Amino acid sequence: MQRQDVIPSLVLSGYALGRIAAQDAGNDAPAAQWRVLNLLEQSGPKRVGELAAAARTTQPGMTRLIGNLERESLVLRSPVAEDSRAIAVAITADGSAALKAWRAEFRDILTPRFAGLDDDEWSILTRAAEILAAHTENDSTGASE
């Protein structure tokens, strides 16, 4: 594999793993739900427009998603103190618990796919995960996952 193809391959493989895990788990929640909850857990409350930009979706689409998450008690909308017209969205304790359960479910479903890896391969994957995390921590949208 050529150097310039490595990062796109990792990104596409990551998407594929997420899709496979969701299918195998029978998890029909939209992937955007987990991305938004993850973003809110990592970055704190965000305005709907910020969430829409980070998720690369429309503001009306994000508003619908946030409405669904709020009905499930996974997020809470509150007025922004400095701008009474603006609304901030924050993850709730139930949202954090759901996100934690989703991560554990995905871990448990994907683990058997990697059971045959040896220690050297695990070291390589661990280092790759550390590198990817380091290069997404300072994402200007706050959308690192």
PyMOL commands that place a pseudoatom at each C-alpha (Angstrom):
pseudoatom trace, name=CA, resn=MET, resi=1, chain=A, elem=C, hetatm=0, pos=[0.000, 0.000, 0.000]
pseudoatom trace, name=CA, resn=GLN, resi=2, chain=A, elem=C, hetatm=0, pos=[1.318, 3.447, -0.909]
pseudoatom trace, name=CA, resn=ARG, resi=3, chain=A, elem=C, hetatm=0, pos=[1.802, 5.966, 1.909]
pseudoatom trace, name=CA, resn=GLN, resi=4, chain=A, elem=C, hetatm=0, pos=[-0.859, 8.323, 0.517]
pseudoatom trace, name=CA, resn=ASP, resi=5, chain=A, elem=C, hetatm=0, pos=[-3.407, 5.472, 0.611]
pseudoatom trace, name=CA, resn=VAL, resi=6, chain=A, elem=C, hetatm=0, pos=[-2.910, 4.509, 4.277]
pseudoatom trace, name=CA, resn=ILE, resi=7, chain=A, elem=C, hetatm=0, pos=[-5.035, 7.195, 5.972]
pseudoatom trace, name=CA, resn=PRO, resi=8, chain=A, elem=C, hetatm=0, pos=[-8.003, 6.870, 3.572]
pseudoatom trace, name=CA, resn=SER, resi=9, chain=A, elem=C, hetatm=0, pos=[-7.837, 3.104, 4.027]
pseudoatom trace, name=CA, resn=LEU, resi=10, chain=A, elem=C, hetatm=0, pos=[-7.911, 3.474, 7.819]
pseudoatom trace, name=CA, resn=VAL, resi=11, chain=A, elem=C, hetatm=0, pos=[-10.874, 5.857, 7.645]
pseudoatom trace, name=CA, resn=LEU, resi=12, chain=A, elem=C, hetatm=0, pos=[-12.863, 3.583, 5.336]
pseudoatom trace, name=CA, resn=SER, resi=13, chain=A, elem=C, hetatm=0, pos=[-11.997, 0.526, 7.434]
pseudoatom trace, name=CA, resn=GLY, resi=14, chain=A, elem=C, hetatm=0, pos=[-13.189, 2.368, 10.529]
pseudoatom trace, name=CA, resn=TYR, resi=15, chain=A, elem=C, hetatm=0, pos=[-16.513, 3.158, 8.858]
pseudoatom trace, name=CA, resn=ALA, resi=16, chain=A, elem=C, hetatm=0, pos=[-16.829, -0.461, 7.761]
pseudoatom trace, name=CA, resn=LEU, resi=17, chain=A, elem=C, hetatm=0, pos=[-16.131, -1.740, 11.285]
pseudoatom trace, name=CA, resn=GLY, resi=18, chain=A, elem=C, hetatm=0, pos=[-18.797, 0.576, 12.676]
pseudoatom trace, name=CA, resn=ARG, resi=19, chain=A, elem=C, hetatm=0, pos=[-21.317, -0.598, 10.082]
pseudoatom trace, name=CA, resn=ILE, resi=20, chain=A, elem=C, hetatm=0, pos=[-20.467, -4.273, 10.656]
pseudoatom trace, name=CA, resn=ALA, resi=21, chain=A, elem=C, hetatm=0, pos=[-20.737, -3.913, 14.436]
pseudoatom trace, name=CA, resn=ALA, resi=22, chain=A, elem=C, hetatm=0, pos=[-24.075, -2.092, 14.175]
pseudoatom trace, name=CA, resn=GLN, resi=23, chain=A, elem=C, hetatm=0, pos=[-25.459, -4.783, 11.847]
pseudoatom trace, name=CA, resn=ASP, resi=24, chain=A, elem=C, hetatm=0, pos=[-24.161, -7.662, 13.962]
pseudoatom trace, name=CA, resn=ALA, resi=25, chain=A, elem=C, hetatm=0, pos=[-25.553, -6.043, 17.115]
pseudoatom trace, name=CA, resn=GLY, resi=26, chain=A, elem=C, hetatm=0, pos=[-28.900, -5.321, 15.508]
pseudoatom trace, name=CA, resn=ASN, resi=27, chain=A, elem=C, hetatm=0, pos=[-28.345, -1.731, 16.651]
pseudoatom trace, name=CA, resn=ASP, resi=28, chain=A, elem=C, hetatm=0, pos=[-30.649, 0.363, 14.480]
pseudoatom trace, name=CA, resn=ALA, resi=29, chain=A, elem=C, hetatm=0, pos=[-29.838, 3.704, 16.114]
pseudoatom trace, name=CA, resn=PRO, resi=30, chain=A, elem=C, hetatm=0, pos=[-28.401, 6.104, 13.552]
pseudoatom trace, name=CA, resn=ALA, resi=31, chain=A, elem=C, hetatm=0, pos=[-24.620, 6.436, 13.618]
pseudoatom trace, name=CA, resn=ALA, resi=32, chain=A, elem=C, hetatm=0, pos=[-25.128, 10.201, 13.901]
pseudoatom trace, name=CA, resn=GLN, resi=33, chain=A, elem=C, hetatm=0, pos=[-26.720, 9.635, 17.317]
pseudoatom trace, name=CA, resn=TRP, resi=34, chain=A, elem=C, hetatm=0, pos=[-23.535, 8.079, 18.664]
pseudoatom trace, name=CA, resn=ARG, resi=35, chain=A, elem=C, hetatm=0, pos=[-21.311, 10.708, 17.008]
pseudoatom trace, name=CA, resn=VAL, resi=36, chain=A, elem=C, hetatm=0, pos=[-23.345, 13.513, 18.607]
pseudoatom trace, name=CA, resn=LEU, resi=37, chain=A, elem=C, hetatm=0, pos=[-23.374, 11.886, 22.037]
pseudoatom trace, name=CA, resn=ASN, resi=38, chain=A, elem=C, hetatm=0, pos=[-19.630, 11.252, 21.784]
pseudoatom trace, name=CA, resn=LEU, resi=39, chain=A, elem=C, hetatm=0, pos=[-18.981, 14.857, 20.782]
pseudoatom trace, name=CA, resn=LEU, resi=40, chain=A, elem=C, hetatm=0, pos=[-21.091, 16.198, 23.647]
pseudoatom trace, name=CA, resn=GLU, resi=41, chain=A, elem=C, hetatm=0, pos=[-19.394, 13.893, 26.132]
pseudoatom trace, name=CA, resn=GLN, resi=42, chain=A, elem=C, hetatm=0, pos=[-15.931, 14.940, 24.962]
pseudoatom trace, name=CA, resn=SER, resi=43, chain=A, elem=C, hetatm=0, pos=[-16.501, 18.640, 24.332]
pseudoatom trace, name=CA, resn=GLY, resi=44, chain=A, elem=C, hetatm=0, pos=[-19.383, 19.655, 26.572]
pseudoatom trace, name=CA, resn=PRO, resi=45, chain=A, elem=C, hetatm=0, pos=[-22.563, 21.498, 25.556]
pseudoatom trace, name=CA, resn=LYS, resi=46, chain=A, elem=C, hetatm=0, pos=[-22.820, 22.728, 21.969]
pseudoatom trace, name=CA, resn=ARG, resi=47, chain=A, elem=C, hetatm=0, pos=[-25.297, 24.788, 19.992]
pseudoatom trace, name=CA, resn=VAL, resi=48, chain=A, elem=C, hetatm=0, pos=[-27.372, 22.939, 17.406]
pseudoatom trace, name=CA, resn=GLY, resi=49, chain=A, elem=C, hetatm=0, pos=[-25.566, 24.735, 14.578]
pseudoatom trace, name=CA, resn=GLU, resi=50, chain=A, elem=C, hetatm=0, pos=[-22.190, 23.636, 15.936]
pseudoatom trace, name=CA, resn=LEU, resi=51, chain=A, elem=C, hetatm=0, pos=[-23.406, 20.043, 16.161]
pseudoatom trace, name=CA, resn=ALA, resi=52, chain=A, elem=C, hetatm=0, pos=[-24.783, 20.194, 12.615]
pseudoatom trace, name=CA, resn=ALA, resi=53, chain=A, elem=C, hetatm=0, pos=[-21.463, 21.512, 11.290]
pseudoatom trace, name=CA, resn=ALA, resi=54, chain=A, elem=C, hetatm=0, pos=[-19.466, 18.897, 13.200]
pseudoatom trace, name=CA, resn=ALA, resi=55, chain=A, elem=C, hetatm=0, pos=[-21.726, 16.095, 11.940]
pseudoatom trace, name=CA, resn=ARG, resi=56, chain=A, elem=C, hetatm=0, pos=[-21.774, 17.551, 8.426]
pseudoatom trace, name=CA, resn=THR, resi=57, chain=A, elem=C, hetatm=0, pos=[-25.547, 17.656, 8.327]
pseudoatom trace, name=CA, resn=THR, resi=58, chain=A, elem=C, hetatm=0, pos=[-28.194, 20.336, 8.051]
pseudoatom trace, name=CA, resn=GLN, resi=59, chain=A, elem=C, hetatm=0, pos=[-29.401, 22.302, 11.022]
pseudoatom trace, name=CA, resn=PRO, resi=60, chain=A, elem=C, hetatm=0, pos=[-33.007, 21.040, 10.541]
pseudoatom trace, name=CA, resn=GLY, resi=61, chain=A, elem=C, hetatm=0, pos=[-31.704, 17.460, 10.397]
pseudoatom trace, name=CA, resn=MET, resi=62, chain=A, elem=C, hetatm=0, pos=[-29.708, 17.985, 13.576]
pseudoatom trace, name=CA, resn=THR, resi=63, chain=A, elem=C, hetatm=0, pos=[-32.709, 19.613, 15.259]
pseudoatom trace, name=CA, resn=ARG, resi=64, chain=A, elem=C, hetatm=0, pos=[-34.759, 16.474, 14.486]
pseudoatom trace, name=CA, resn=LEU, resi=65, chain=A, elem=C, hetatm=0, pos=[-32.003, 14.213, 15.820]
pseudoatom trace, name=CA, resn=ILE, resi=66, chain=A, elem=C, hetatm=0, pos=[-31.661, 16.298, 18.991]
pseudoatom trace, name=CA, resn=GLY, resi=67, chain=A, elem=C, hetatm=0, pos=[-35.457, 16.134, 19.448]
pseudoatom trace, name=CA, resn=ASN, resi=68, chain=A, elem=C, hetatm=0, pos=[-35.303, 12.342, 19.266]
pseudoatom trace, name=CA, resn=LEU, resi=69, chain=A, elem=C, hetatm=0, pos=[-32.379, 12.203, 21.691]
pseudoatom trace, name=CA, resn=GLU, resi=70, chain=A, elem=C, hetatm=0, pos=[-34.171, 14.562, 24.084]
pseudoatom trace, name=CA, resn=ARG, resi=71, chain=A, elem=C, hetatm=0, pos=[-37.331, 12.396, 24.019]
pseudoatom trace, name=CA, resn=GLU, resi=72, chain=A, elem=C, hetatm=0, pos=[-35.127, 9.458, 25.016]
pseudoatom trace, name=CA, resn=SER, resi=73, chain=A, elem=C, hetatm=0, pos=[-33.586, 11.577, 27.831]
pseudoatom trace, name=CA, resn=LEU, resi=74, chain=A, elem=C, hetatm=0, pos=[-30.124, 11.265, 26.265]
pseudoatom trace, name=CA, resn=VAL, resi=75, chain=A, elem=C, hetatm=0, pos=[-29.605, 15.025, 25.860]
pseudoatom trace, name=CA, resn=LEU, resi=76, chain=A, elem=C, hetatm=0, pos=[-30.994, 18.184, 27.410]
pseudoatom trace, name=CA, resn=ARG, resi=77, chain=A, elem=C, hetatm=0, pos=[-31.552, 21.503, 25.674]
pseudoatom trace, name=CA, resn=SER, resi=78, chain=A, elem=C, hetatm=0, pos=[-31.011, 24.697, 27.673]
pseudoatom trace, name=CA, resn=PRO, resi=79, chain=A, elem=C, hetatm=0, pos=[-30.865, 28.412, 26.841]
pseudoatom trace, name=CA, resn=VAL, resi=80, chain=A, elem=C, hetatm=0, pos=[-27.389, 29.883, 26.370]
pseudoatom trace, name=CA, resn=ALA, resi=81, chain=A, elem=C, hetatm=0, pos=[-26.786, 32.458, 29.109]
pseudoatom trace, name=CA, resn=GLU, resi=82, chain=A, elem=C, hetatm=0, pos=[-25.063, 34.999, 26.858]
pseudoatom trace, name=CA, resn=ASP, resi=83, chain=A, elem=C, hetatm=0, pos=[-27.631, 34.743, 24.035]
pseudoatom trace, name=CA, resn=SER, resi=84, chain=A, elem=C, hetatm=0, pos=[-31.241, 34.131, 25.053]
pseudoatom trace, name=CA, resn=ARG, resi=85, chain=A, elem=C, hetatm=0, pos=[-32.143, 33.153, 21.467]
pseudoatom trace, name=CA, resn=ALA, resi=86, chain=A, elem=C, hetatm=0, pos=[-29.589, 30.338, 21.371]
pseudoatom trace, name=CA, resn=ILE, resi=87, chain=A, elem=C, hetatm=0, pos=[-30.010, 26.813, 22.717]
pseudoatom trace, name=CA, resn=ALA, resi=88, chain=A, elem=C, hetatm=0, pos=[-27.187, 24.601, 23.961]
pseudoatom trace, name=CA, resn=VAL, resi=89, chain=A, elem=C, hetatm=0, pos=[-27.417, 20.816, 23.935]
pseudoatom trace, name=CA, resn=ALA, resi=90, chain=A, elem=C, hetatm=0, pos=[-25.737, 18.762, 26.671]
pseudoatom trace, name=CA, resn=ILE, resi=91, chain=A, elem=C, hetatm=0, pos=[-25.454, 15.033, 27.194]
pseudoatom trace, name=CA, resn=THR, resi=92, chain=A, elem=C, hetatm=0, pos=[-27.345, 13.667, 30.203]
pseudoatom trace, name=CA, resn=ALA, resi=93, chain=A, elem=C, hetatm=0, pos=[-26.306, 10.915, 32.593]
pseudoatom trace, name=CA, resn=ASP, resi=94, chain=A, elem=C, hetatm=0, pos=[-28.618, 8.586, 30.626]
pseudoatom trace, name=CA, resn=GLY, resi=95, chain=A, elem=C, hetatm=0, pos=[-26.878, 9.673, 27.415]
pseudoatom trace, name=CA, resn=SER, resi=96, chain=A, elem=C, hetatm=0, pos=[-23.453, 8.925, 28.879]
pseudoatom trace, name=CA, resn=ALA, resi=97, chain=A, elem=C, hetatm=0, pos=[-24.681, 5.531, 30.097]
pseudoatom trace, name=CA, resn=ALA, resi=98, chain=A, elem=C, hetatm=0, pos=[-26.129, 4.712, 26.654]
pseudoatom trace, name=CA, resn=LEU, resi=99, chain=A, elem=C, hetatm=0, pos=[-22.866, 5.748, 24.989]
pseudoatom trace, name=CA, resn=LYS, resi=100, chain=A, elem=C, hetatm=0, pos=[-20.864, 3.590, 27.400]
pseudoatom trace, name=CA, resn=ALA, resi=101, chain=A, elem=C, hetatm=0, pos=[-23.150, 0.613, 26.718]
pseudoatom trace, name=CA, resn=TRP, resi=102, chain=A, elem=C, hetatm=0, pos=[-22.865, 1.173, 22.941]
pseudoatom trace, name=CA, resn=ARG, resi=103, chain=A, elem=C, hetatm=0, pos=[-19.058, 1.208, 23.149]
pseudoatom trace, name=CA, resn=ALA, resi=104, chain=A, elem=C, hetatm=0, pos=[-19.060, -2.012, 25.192]
pseudoatom trace, name=CA, resn=GLU, resi=105, chain=A, elem=C, hetatm=0, pos=[-21.487, -3.660, 22.758]
pseudoatom trace, name=CA, resn=PHE, resi=106, chain=A, elem=C, hetatm=0, pos=[-19.311, -2.740, 19.783]
pseudoatom trace, name=CA, resn=ARG, resi=107, chain=A, elem=C, hetatm=0, pos=[-16.169, -3.889, 21.599]
pseudoatom trace, name=CA, resn=ASP, resi=108, chain=A, elem=C, hetatm=0, pos=[-17.742, -7.247, 22.426]
pseudoatom trace, name=CA, resn=ILE, resi=109, chain=A, elem=C, hetatm=0, pos=[-19.031, -7.754, 18.876]
pseudoatom trace, name=CA, resn=LEU, resi=110, chain=A, elem=C, hetatm=0, pos=[-15.797, -6.773, 17.143]
pseudoatom trace, name=CA, resn=THR, resi=111, chain=A, elem=C, hetatm=0, pos=[-13.367, -8.548, 19.485]
pseudoatom trace, name=CA, resn=PRO, resi=112, chain=A, elem=C, hetatm=0, pos=[-13.808, -12.004, 17.886]
pseudoatom trace, name=CA, resn=ARG, resi=113, chain=A, elem=C, hetatm=0, pos=[-12.839, -10.585, 14.462]
pseudoatom trace, name=CA, resn=PHE, resi=114, chain=A, elem=C, hetatm=0, pos=[-9.389, -9.815, 15.887]
pseudoatom trace, name=CA, resn=ALA, resi=115, chain=A, elem=C, hetatm=0, pos=[-8.895, -12.895, 18.078]
pseudoatom trace, name=CA, resn=GLY, resi=116, chain=A, elem=C, hetatm=0, pos=[-6.178, -14.285, 15.807]
pseudoatom trace, name=CA, resn=LEU, resi=117, chain=A, elem=C, hetatm=0, pos=[-3.868, -11.284, 16.107]
pseudoatom trace, name=CA, resn=ASP, resi=118, chain=A, elem=C, hetatm=0, pos=[-0.508, -11.847, 17.771]
pseudoatom trace, name=CA, resn=ASP, resi=119, chain=A, elem=C, hetatm=0, pos=[1.165, -9.484, 20.242]
pseudoatom trace, name=CA, resn=ASP, resi=120, chain=A, elem=C, hetatm=0, pos=[3.098, -7.649, 17.516]
pseudoatom trace, name=CA, resn=GLU, resi=121, chain=A, elem=C, hetatm=0, pos=[-0.091, -7.006, 15.540]
pseudoatom trace, name=CA, resn=TRP, resi=122, chain=A, elem=C, hetatm=0, pos=[-1.837, -5.750, 18.692]
pseudoatom trace, name=CA, resn=SER, resi=123, chain=A, elem=C, hetatm=0, pos=[1.116, -3.422, 19.331]
pseudoatom trace, name=CA, resn=ILE, resi=124, chain=A, elem=C, hetatm=0, pos=[0.816, -2.066, 15.794]
pseudoatom trace, name=CA, resn=LEU, resi=125, chain=A, elem=C, hetatm=0, pos=[-2.943, -1.500, 16.144]
pseudoatom trace, name=CA, resn=THR, resi=126, chain=A, elem=C, hetatm=0, pos=[-2.489, 0.093, 19.558]
pseudoatom trace, name=CA, resn=ARG, resi=127, chain=A, elem=C, hetatm=0, pos=[0.122, 2.495, 18.191]
pseudoatom trace, name=CA, resn=ALA, resi=128, chain=A, elem=C, hetatm=0, pos=[-2.062, 3.297, 15.169]
pseudoatom trace, name=CA, resn=ALA, resi=129, chain=A, elem=C, hetatm=0, pos=[-5.008, 4.063, 17.482]
pseudoatom trace, name=CA, resn=GLU, resi=130, chain=A, elem=C, hetatm=0, pos=[-2.789, 6.363, 19.581]
pseudoatom trace, name=CA, resn=ILE, resi=131, chain=A, elem=C, hetatm=0, pos=[-1.556, 8.190, 16.482]
pseudoatom trace, name=CA, resn=LEU, resi=132, chain=A, elem=C, hetatm=0, pos=[-5.066, 8.625, 15.096]
pseudoatom trace, name=CA, resn=ALA, resi=133, chain=A, elem=C, hetatm=0, pos=[-6.350, 9.877, 18.443]
pseudoatom trace, name=CA, resn=ALA, resi=134, chain=A, elem=C, hetatm=0, pos=[-3.505, 12.392, 18.681]
pseudoatom trace, name=CA, resn=HIS, resi=135, chain=A, elem=C, hetatm=0, pos=[-4.294, 13.733, 15.221]
pseudoatom trace, name=CA, resn=THR, resi=136, chain=A, elem=C, hetatm=0, pos=[-8.013, 14.136, 15.888]
pseudoatom trace, name=CA, resn=GLU, resi=137, chain=A, elem=C, hetatm=0, pos=[-7.865, 15.655, 19.398]
pseudoatom trace, name=CA, resn=ASN, resi=138, chain=A, elem=C, hetatm=0, pos=[-7.490, 19.215, 18.118]
pseudoatom trace, name=CA, resn=ASP, resi=139, chain=A, elem=C, hetatm=0, pos=[-10.183, 18.979, 15.451]
pseudoatom trace, name=CA, resn=SER, resi=140, chain=A, elem=C, hetatm=0, pos=[-11.456, 22.536, 15.004]
pseudoatom trace, name=CA, resn=THR, resi=141, chain=A, elem=C, hetatm=0, pos=[-15.071, 21.276, 14.943]
pseudoatom trace, name=CA, resn=GLY, resi=142, chain=A, elem=C, hetatm=0, pos=[-14.582, 19.416, 18.192]
pseudoatom trace, name=CA, resn=ALA, resi=143, chain=A, elem=C, hetatm=0, pos=[-15.852, 16.325, 16.395]
pseudoatom trace, name=CA, resn=SER, resi=144, chain=A, elem=C, hetatm=0, pos=[-13.083, 13.874, 17.151]
pseudoatom trace, name=CA, resn=GLU, resi=145, chain=A, elem=C, hetatm=0, pos=[-14.535, 10.482, 17.890]
for i in range(1, 145): cmd.bond("trace and resi %d" % i, "trace and resi %d" % (i + 1))
show_as sticks, trace
zoom trace
